[in-house]
């Protein structure tokens, strides 16, 4: 039976089971939170980003989730510096030109601060003279640090980034640092869990 796990990755955790990085104190990895054998991340989430990461033991399912050719939408909540105007949102919606080419059009809108959000450790850097805003951004690509580069391109650097959804799967009812089994059939049928 195919296993599919939805994990709410905390800030400062690597999206891998071992740390092959720097010497000194080891960084936290998936093995600090997930004790299921034989599952691997379907895609990645940067160490300084939080939120939904799917893991599976099925190679075809892993490709369906992570390969951009399947165009599985990924929704992020980004806390950005400043207050984006209509032109900034329109640029995100139409696609922006980054060093590695033009991004595909995205869905972008300003939202209120999520009332369910857990505190981040350490907290984000707050500057008294510059307000911040939350944006919901849905993309179908998976370029390296894409959302952060997109928001910076339109003049609003990302302060905090949380992946809320991958296709039909969301963080709903998954506290930070915890995981739960989800049905791979939901993805195959294109329904919400």
C-alpha atoms as an extended CHARMM CRD file, in Angstrom:
* protein
*
       193  EXT
         1         1  UNK       CA              0.0000000000        0.0000000000        0.0000000000  PROA      1               0.0000000000
         2         2  UNK       CA              1.3310000000        3.4450000000       -0.9750000000  PROA      2               0.0000000000
         3         3  UNK       CA              2.2370000000        5.7220000000        1.9060000000  PROA      3               0.0000000000
         4         4  UNK       CA              1.7260000000        9.4750000000        1.6750000000  PROA      4               0.0000000000
         5         5  UNK       CA              2.5650000000       11.7170000000        4.6110000000  PROA      5               0.0000000000
         6         6  UNK       CA              1.7310000000       15.4010000000        5.0660000000  PROA      6               0.0000000000
         7         7  UNK       CA              4.2850000000       17.0870000000        7.3400000000  PROA      7               0.0000000000
         8         8  UNK       CA              4.1950000000       20.6370000000        8.6920000000  PROA      8               0.0000000000
         9         9  UNK       CA              7.8970000000       21.4770000000        8.4890000000  PROA      9               0.0000000000
        10        10  UNK       CA              9.0970000000       23.9810000000       11.0740000000  PROA      10              0.0000000000
        11        11  UNK       CA             11.5040000000       26.8160000000       10.3460000000  PROA      11              0.0000000000
        12        12  UNK       CA             15.2190000000       25.8500000000       10.3370000000  PROA      12              0.0000000000
        13        13  UNK       CA             14.6360000000       22.1830000000        9.4350000000  PROA      13              0.0000000000
        14        14  UNK       CA             16.2520000000       20.5880000000        6.3760000000  PROA      14              0.0000000000
        15        15  UNK       CA             13.9430000000       18.8120000000        3.8780000000  PROA      15              0.0000000000
        16        16  UNK       CA             16.0370000000       15.6380000000        4.0900000000  PROA      16              0.0000000000
        17        17  UNK       CA             16.6220000000       12.8520000000        6.5860000000  PROA      17              0.0000000000
        18        18  UNK       CA             20.3660000000       13.3780000000        7.1120000000  PROA      18              0.0000000000
        19        19  UNK       CA             22.5910000000       16.4330000000        7.4190000000  PROA      19              0.0000000000
        20        20  UNK       CA             25.5840000000       16.2070000000        5.1190000000  PROA      20              0.0000000000
        21        21  UNK       CA             26.4130000000       19.8670000000        5.5900000000  PROA      21              0.0000000000
        22        22  UNK       CA             28.7560000000       21.8190000000        7.7720000000  PROA      22              0.0000000000
        23        23  UNK       CA             30.7930000000       20.5060000000       10.6450000000  PROA      23              0.0000000000
        24        24  UNK       CA             29.8750000000       21.4890000000       14.1490000000  PROA      24              0.0000000000
        25        25  UNK       CA             26.4140000000       21.2750000000       15.6120000000  PROA      25              0.0000000000
        26        26  UNK       CA             24.1160000000       19.1890000000       13.3930000000  PROA      26              0.0000000000
        27        27  UNK       CA             21.1010000000       20.8640000000       11.8440000000  PROA      27              0.0000000000
        28        28  UNK       CA             17.6110000000       19.5130000000       12.4010000000  PROA      28              0.0000000000
        29        29  UNK       CA             16.3230000000       17.1750000000        9.6870000000  PROA      29              0.0000000000
        30        30  UNK       CA             13.1710000000       15.2220000000        8.8750000000  PROA      30              0.0000000000
        31        31  UNK       CA             14.4720000000       12.3270000000       11.0010000000  PROA      31              0.0000000000
        32        32  UNK       CA             13.9730000000       14.5300000000       14.0810000000  PROA      32              0.0000000000
        33        33  UNK       CA             10.2120000000       14.4680000000       13.3940000000  PROA      33              0.0000000000
        34        34  UNK       CA              9.3000000000       11.4980000000       11.1580000000  PROA      34              0.0000000000
        35        35  UNK       CA             10.0030000000        7.8880000000       12.1280000000  PROA      35              0.0000000000
        36        36  UNK       CA              8.4100000000        6.1960000000        9.1010000000  PROA      36              0.0000000000
        37        37  UNK       CA             10.7950000000        4.0400000000        7.0700000000  PROA      37              0.0000000000
        38        38  UNK       CA             11.0280000000        4.1930000000        3.2820000000  PROA      38              0.0000000000
        39        39  UNK       CA              9.3870000000        7.5710000000        2.6350000000  PROA      39              0.0000000000
        40        40  UNK       CA             11.1150000000       10.4330000000        0.8430000000  PROA      40              0.0000000000
        41        41  UNK       CA             10.1960000000       14.0680000000        0.2380000000  PROA      41              0.0000000000
        42        42  UNK       CA              8.2300000000       14.8220000000       -2.9350000000  PROA      42              0.0000000000
        43        43  UNK       CA              9.9790000000       18.1150000000       -3.6550000000  PROA      43              0.0000000000
        44        44  UNK       CA             11.6580000000       20.3060000000       -1.1260000000  PROA      44              0.0000000000
        45        45  UNK       CA             11.0750000000       23.2540000000        1.1160000000  PROA      45              0.0000000000
        46        46  UNK       CA             13.9780000000       25.5370000000        1.9880000000  PROA      46              0.0000000000
        47        47  UNK       CA             15.4030000000       25.4400000000        5.4970000000  PROA      47              0.0000000000
        48        48  UNK       CA             14.1550000000       28.9810000000        6.1770000000  PROA      48              0.0000000000
        49        49  UNK       CA             10.6300000000       28.2140000000        4.9210000000  PROA      49              0.0000000000
        50        50  UNK       CA              7.8530000000       26.5000000000        6.8430000000  PROA      50              0.0000000000
        51        51  UNK       CA              4.7950000000       24.4780000000        6.0450000000  PROA      51              0.0000000000
        52        52  UNK       CA              3.5440000000       21.5830000000        3.9950000000  PROA      52              0.0000000000
        53        53  UNK       CA              5.9430000000       18.9340000000        2.7660000000  PROA      53              0.0000000000
        54        54  UNK       CA              4.6340000000       15.6810000000        1.2890000000  PROA      54              0.0000000000
        55        55  UNK       CA              6.5940000000       12.4380000000        1.6270000000  PROA      55              0.0000000000
        56        56  UNK       CA              5.8920000000        9.1280000000       -0.0800000000  PROA      56              0.0000000000
        57        57  UNK       CA              7.3530000000        5.6910000000       -0.7460000000  PROA      57              0.0000000000
        58        58  UNK       CA              5.9960000000        5.6710000000       -4.3340000000  PROA      58              0.0000000000
        59        59  UNK       CA              8.3380000000        7.0090000000       -7.0430000000  PROA      59              0.0000000000
        60        60  UNK       CA              5.5570000000        7.7230000000       -9.5600000000  PROA      60              0.0000000000
        61        61  UNK       CA              3.5430000000        9.6190000000       -6.9650000000  PROA      61              0.0000000000
        62        62  UNK       CA              6.6760000000       11.5070000000       -5.9070000000  PROA      62              0.0000000000
        63        63  UNK       CA              7.1880000000       12.6310000000       -9.5240000000  PROA      63              0.0000000000
        64        64  UNK       CA              3.5210000000       13.5940000000       -9.9100000000  PROA      64              0.0000000000
        65        65  UNK       CA              3.7780000000       15.8350000000       -6.8540000000  PROA      65              0.0000000000
        66        66  UNK       CA              7.1760000000       17.4160000000       -7.5180000000  PROA      66              0.0000000000
        67        67  UNK       CA              7.6400000000       17.5410000000      -11.2970000000  PROA      67              0.0000000000
        68        68  UNK       CA              6.5400000000       20.9120000000      -12.7570000000  PROA      68              0.0000000000
        69        69  UNK       CA              5.2130000000       19.2270000000      -15.9200000000  PROA      69              0.0000000000
        70        70  UNK       CA              2.2300000000       18.0050000000      -13.8660000000  PROA      70              0.0000000000
        71        71  UNK       CA              1.4650000000       21.6500000000      -12.9290000000  PROA      71              0.0000000000
        72        72  UNK       CA              0.3370000000       20.7670000000       -9.4090000000  PROA      72              0.0000000000
        73        73  UNK       CA             -0.4520000000       24.1220000000       -7.7810000000  PROA      73              0.0000000000
        74        74  UNK       CA              1.4110000000       25.0720000000       -4.6290000000  PROA      74              0.0000000000
        75        75  UNK       CA             -0.0370000000       27.8100000000       -2.4250000000  PROA      75              0.0000000000
        76        76  UNK       CA              2.1950000000       29.8970000000       -0.1830000000  PROA      76              0.0000000000
        77        77  UNK       CA              1.4750000000       32.5000000000        2.4630000000  PROA      77              0.0000000000
        78        78  UNK       CA              4.2090000000       35.1220000000        2.3700000000  PROA      78              0.0000000000
        79        79  UNK       CA              4.6670000000       37.8500000000        4.9440000000  PROA      79              0.0000000000
        80        80  UNK       CA              6.3620000000       40.6100000000        2.9790000000  PROA      80              0.0000000000
        81        81  UNK       CA              7.9210000000       43.9730000000        3.7140000000  PROA      81              0.0000000000
        82        82  UNK       CA              5.7270000000       46.9310000000        2.8450000000  PROA      82              0.0000000000
        83        83  UNK       CA              2.2550000000       47.0160000000        1.3290000000  PROA      83              0.0000000000
        84        84  UNK       CA              2.1140000000       45.7600000000       -2.2710000000  PROA      84              0.0000000000
        85        85  UNK       CA              0.0540000000       47.9430000000       -4.5840000000  PROA      85              0.0000000000
        86        86  UNK       CA             -2.1040000000       46.8020000000       -7.5050000000  PROA      86              0.0000000000
        87        87  UNK       CA              0.8580000000       47.0210000000       -9.9120000000  PROA      87              0.0000000000
        88        88  UNK       CA              2.9850000000       44.6900000000       -7.7650000000  PROA      88              0.0000000000
        89        89  UNK       CA              0.1630000000       42.1500000000       -7.5050000000  PROA      89              0.0000000000
        90        90  UNK       CA             -0.4930000000       42.3710000000      -11.2390000000  PROA      90              0.0000000000
        91        91  UNK       CA              3.1930000000       41.7320000000      -11.9690000000  PROA      91              0.0000000000
        92        92  UNK       CA              3.1020000000       38.5950000000       -9.7950000000  PROA      92              0.0000000000
        93        93  UNK       CA             -0.1060000000       37.4740000000      -11.4960000000  PROA      93              0.0000000000
        94        94  UNK       CA              1.3190000000       37.9450000000      -14.9980000000  PROA      94              0.0000000000
        95        95  UNK       CA              4.7630000000       36.5110000000      -14.2200000000  PROA      95              0.0000000000
        96        96  UNK       CA              8.0320000000       38.3020000000      -13.5660000000  PROA      96              0.0000000000
        97        97  UNK       CA             11.4130000000       37.9600000000      -15.2490000000  PROA      97              0.0000000000
        98        98  UNK       CA             14.0350000000       36.5080000000      -12.9280000000  PROA      98              0.0000000000
        99        99  UNK       CA             17.6800000000       35.6330000000      -13.6950000000  PROA      99              0.0000000000
       100       100  UNK       CA             16.6030000000       32.1330000000      -14.7800000000  PROA      100             0.0000000000
       101       101  UNK       CA             13.7610000000       33.3650000000      -17.0160000000  PROA      101             0.0000000000
       102       102  UNK       CA             10.1730000000       34.4770000000      -16.8150000000  PROA      102             0.0000000000
       103       103  UNK       CA              7.9160000000       32.8460000000      -14.2450000000  PROA      103             0.0000000000
       104       104  UNK       CA              4.5510000000       31.4520000000      -15.2210000000  PROA      104             0.0000000000
       105       105  UNK       CA              1.5010000000       33.4860000000      -14.2240000000  PROA      105             0.0000000000
       106       106  UNK       CA              0.5810000000       33.0900000000      -10.5700000000  PROA      106             0.0000000000
       107       107  UNK       CA             -2.4550000000       33.7540000000       -8.4460000000  PROA      107             0.0000000000
       108       108  UNK       CA             -1.6370000000       36.5340000000       -5.9900000000  PROA      108             0.0000000000
       109       109  UNK       CA             -3.7470000000       38.4570000000       -3.5050000000  PROA      109             0.0000000000
       110       110  UNK       CA             -3.3750000000       40.2970000000       -0.2250000000  PROA      110             0.0000000000
       111       111  UNK       CA             -4.8370000000       38.4690000000        2.7700000000  PROA      111             0.0000000000
       112       112  UNK       CA             -5.1430000000       39.1820000000        6.4780000000  PROA      112             0.0000000000
       113       113  UNK       CA             -2.6340000000       37.7250000000        8.8980000000  PROA      113             0.0000000000
       114       114  UNK       CA             -3.6350000000       34.0880000000        9.4890000000  PROA      114             0.0000000000
       115       115  UNK       CA             -5.2670000000       33.7650000000       12.9220000000  PROA      115             0.0000000000
       116       116  UNK       CA             -4.2300000000       30.0970000000       13.1890000000  PROA      116             0.0000000000
       117       117  UNK       CA             -0.5210000000       30.7870000000       12.6840000000  PROA      117             0.0000000000
       118       118  UNK       CA              1.9970000000       29.4010000000       15.1640000000  PROA      118             0.0000000000
       119       119  UNK       CA              4.8250000000       31.6200000000       16.4590000000  PROA      119             0.0000000000
       120       120  UNK       CA              8.1170000000       31.3020000000       14.6080000000  PROA      120             0.0000000000
       121       121  UNK       CA             11.3480000000       30.6570000000       16.4960000000  PROA      121             0.0000000000
       122       122  UNK       CA             13.2540000000       32.8760000000       16.0720000000  PROA      122             0.0000000000
       123       123  UNK       CA             10.6840000000       35.5650000000       15.2580000000  PROA      123             0.0000000000
       124       124  UNK       CA             11.0070000000       37.5500000000       12.0320000000  PROA      124             0.0000000000
       125       125  UNK       CA             12.9120000000       40.8170000000       11.9910000000  PROA      125             0.0000000000
       126       126  UNK       CA             10.4270000000       43.6410000000       12.5510000000  PROA      126             0.0000000000
       127       127  UNK       CA             11.2080000000       47.2070000000       11.5090000000  PROA      127             0.0000000000
       128       128  UNK       CA              9.0570000000       49.8360000000       13.1760000000  PROA      128             0.0000000000
       129       129  UNK       CA              9.1690000000       52.1830000000       10.1820000000  PROA      129             0.0000000000
       130       130  UNK       CA              8.1250000000       49.5780000000        7.5680000000  PROA      130             0.0000000000
       131       131  UNK       CA              4.7700000000       47.8010000000        7.7350000000  PROA      131             0.0000000000
       132       132  UNK       CA              4.3440000000       44.2220000000        6.5810000000  PROA      132             0.0000000000
       133       133  UNK       CA              1.6060000000       42.4710000000        4.6020000000  PROA      133             0.0000000000
       134       134  UNK       CA              0.5190000000       38.8780000000        4.0140000000  PROA      134             0.0000000000
       135       135  UNK       CA              0.1530000000       37.6610000000        0.4270000000  PROA      135             0.0000000000
       136       136  UNK       CA             -1.3450000000       34.3920000000       -0.7640000000  PROA      136             0.0000000000
       137       137  UNK       CA              0.5770000000       33.2440000000       -3.8390000000  PROA      137             0.0000000000
       138       138  UNK       CA             -0.1740000000       30.1170000000       -5.9040000000  PROA      138             0.0000000000
       139       139  UNK       CA              2.3970000000       28.9030000000       -8.4180000000  PROA      139             0.0000000000
       140       140  UNK       CA              2.7220000000       25.8340000000      -10.6480000000  PROA      140             0.0000000000
       141       141  UNK       CA              6.5100000000       25.8540000000      -10.8980000000  PROA      141             0.0000000000
       142       142  UNK       CA              9.1220000000       24.9310000000       -8.3550000000  PROA      142             0.0000000000
       143       143  UNK       CA             12.2190000000       26.9880000000       -9.0370000000  PROA      143             0.0000000000
       144       144  UNK       CA             14.7990000000       27.4620000000       -6.3310000000  PROA      144             0.0000000000
       145       145  UNK       CA             13.5400000000       30.0880000000       -3.8410000000  PROA      145             0.0000000000
       146       146  UNK       CA             10.9960000000       31.1810000000       -6.4380000000  PROA      146             0.0000000000
       147       147  UNK       CA              8.4320000000       32.8830000000       -4.1990000000  PROA      147             0.0000000000
       148       148  UNK       CA             11.1150000000       34.8310000000       -2.3280000000  PROA      148             0.0000000000
       149       149  UNK       CA             12.6900000000       35.9590000000       -5.6030000000  PROA      149             0.0000000000
       150       150  UNK       CA              9.3000000000       36.9320000000       -7.0620000000  PROA      150             0.0000000000
       151       151  UNK       CA              8.2770000000       39.0930000000       -4.1000000000  PROA      151             0.0000000000
       152       152  UNK       CA             11.7200000000       40.7220000000       -3.9600000000  PROA      152             0.0000000000
       153       153  UNK       CA             11.4900000000       41.4380000000       -7.7010000000  PROA      153             0.0000000000
       154       154  UNK       CA              8.3250000000       43.4980000000       -7.1510000000  PROA      154             0.0000000000
       155       155  UNK       CA              9.9370000000       45.3900000000       -4.2390000000  PROA      155             0.0000000000
       156       156  UNK       CA              8.5380000000       43.4330000000       -1.2880000000  PROA      156             0.0000000000
       157       157  UNK       CA             11.0920000000       41.0430000000        0.2360000000  PROA      157             0.0000000000
       158       158  UNK       CA              9.6540000000       38.0070000000        2.0110000000  PROA      158             0.0000000000
       159       159  UNK       CA             10.0570000000       37.9890000000        5.7920000000  PROA      159             0.0000000000
       160       160  UNK       CA              8.2920000000       34.6810000000        6.4550000000  PROA      160             0.0000000000
       161       161  UNK       CA              7.1930000000       31.9900000000        4.0150000000  PROA      161             0.0000000000
       162       162  UNK       CA              4.7250000000       29.1820000000        4.6930000000  PROA      162             0.0000000000
       163       163  UNK       CA              3.6000000000       26.6250000000        2.1430000000  PROA      163             0.0000000000
       164       164  UNK       CA             -0.1040000000       26.1530000000        2.8600000000  PROA      164             0.0000000000
       165       165  UNK       CA             -1.1000000000       23.7070000000        0.1130000000  PROA      165             0.0000000000
       166       166  UNK       CA              0.1900000000       21.2900000000       -2.5080000000  PROA      166             0.0000000000
       167       167  UNK       CA             -2.6220000000       20.4050000000       -4.8990000000  PROA      167             0.0000000000
       168       168  UNK       CA             -5.5590000000       19.1830000000       -2.8030000000  PROA      168             0.0000000000
       169       169  UNK       CA             -3.5270000000       18.7870000000        0.4230000000  PROA      169             0.0000000000
       170       170  UNK       CA             -3.3180000000       21.5670000000        3.0230000000  PROA      170             0.0000000000
       171       171  UNK       CA             -1.8650000000       22.2560000000        6.4480000000  PROA      171             0.0000000000
       172       172  UNK       CA             -5.3400000000       22.2730000000        7.9920000000  PROA      172             0.0000000000
       173       173  UNK       CA             -5.2340000000       20.4590000000       11.3430000000  PROA      173             0.0000000000
       174       174  UNK       CA             -1.5030000000       19.6590000000       11.1540000000  PROA      174             0.0000000000
       175       175  UNK       CA              0.3500000000       21.5560000000       13.9170000000  PROA      175             0.0000000000
       176       176  UNK       CA              3.9120000000       22.6240000000       13.2070000000  PROA      176             0.0000000000
       177       177  UNK       CA              6.4130000000       19.7970000000       13.6570000000  PROA      177             0.0000000000
       178       178  UNK       CA              3.7760000000       17.0690000000       13.2680000000  PROA      178             0.0000000000
       179       179  UNK       CA              2.6410000000       14.8330000000       10.4170000000  PROA      179             0.0000000000
       180       180  UNK       CA             -0.2570000000       12.6510000000        9.4270000000  PROA      180             0.0000000000
       181       181  UNK       CA             -1.0090000000        9.9970000000        6.8250000000  PROA      181             0.0000000000
       182       182  UNK       CA             -3.1380000000       11.2730000000        3.9250000000  PROA      182             0.0000000000
       183       183  UNK       CA             -4.7460000000        9.3890000000        1.0860000000  PROA      183             0.0000000000
       184       184  UNK       CA             -2.8620000000        9.2700000000       -2.2180000000  PROA      184             0.0000000000
       185       185  UNK       CA             -6.2350000000        8.5920000000       -3.8480000000  PROA      185             0.0000000000
       186       186  UNK       CA             -7.1940000000       12.2080000000       -3.1440000000  PROA      186             0.0000000000
       187       187  UNK       CA             -4.5040000000       13.3590000000       -5.5790000000  PROA      187             0.0000000000
       188       188  UNK       CA             -5.4170000000       10.7390000000       -8.1460000000  PROA      188             0.0000000000
       189       189  UNK       CA             -9.0520000000       11.8310000000       -8.0540000000  PROA      189             0.0000000000
       190       190  UNK       CA             -8.1850000000       15.5530000000       -7.8410000000  PROA      190             0.0000000000
       191       191  UNK       CA            -10.2730000000       16.1380000000       -4.7110000000  PROA      191             0.0000000000
       192       192  UNK       CA             -9.6100000000       17.8680000000       -1.4430000000  PROA      192             0.0000000000
       193       193  UNK       CA             -8.9070000000       15.4880000000        1.4750000000  PROA      193             0.0000000000
